[in-house]
Structures are given as structure tokens and as C-alpha cells.
């Protein structure tokens, strides 16, 4: 398995930072999206092994995108990475099927070790 990742965040600098960390951790970034609507298109086309989603984005927020991705693919593995640190949003995301929730700003080593635990073993 190839460990393919989709990164979704409206901030280009944040997508670049996540991509750099993910690539060093052994992931292949198959796409980047700046909003939830783009995320749905990329997800349908690429079927990544892991998707990172920001919550606050234009056009379609991350919570809505998460719900739609999980509706189309109940086995989708999605991790929320957001500056929104509210118990209510965290609970909503986990109930909607997110694997986990990482609060920005994050430490690069911590994020890399987090990505390590979601690597798909080679067959």
C-alpha cells in the first residue's frame, strides 16, 4: 500500500507545512485543497489513505466535508487539523467519523509521529 494523503486547508503555508512533515514521514501527497468543495472532488478522484481537514474554510467547512466524505466512503480515514479548539467541534467531528483531532499550532515532531501511527503497512 502506498500511504497516499490528501491535505485540505485554506492556508497555503499550512498545506505546505503539513505536506513537508507528511512527506518526511513516508506519505505521498496526492492532492491539496483549499476548501471542502475541492476536498470532495480530490477525494472522489484519488481515494487517499488519509485525509487531513481544517475546519474553518471558505465555500464548505471541514465538518461538512468530513460528513460528505464519510457518506460517500464510510471507510475514509480523516484527521481534523484545526486552530478551532472547542470541545463541541471536537465532539461533532469524532461523531461524524474523524479518527482524531490535532490543534494548531502543532509541533512538527508530534505531527510526524501522529502520521506514523496511521501509516498503512506494506503488503
HELIX and SHEET records of a PDB file:
HELIX    1   1 UNK A   12  UNK A   24  1                                  13    
HELIX    2   2 UNK A   36  UNK A   46  1                                  11    
HELIX    3   3 UNK A   62  UNK A   72  1                                  11    
HELIX    4   4 UNK A   87  UNK A   95  1                                   9    
HELIX    5   5 UNK A  108  UNK A  116  1                                   9    
SHEET    1   A 5 UNK A  28  UNK A  33  0                                        
SHEET    2   A 5 UNK A   4  UNK A   8  1                                        
SHEET    3   A 5 UNK A  50  UNK A  53  1                                        
SHEET    4   A 5 UNK A  78  UNK A  82  1                                        
SHEET    5   A 5 UNK A 100  UNK A 103  1                                        
END                                                                             
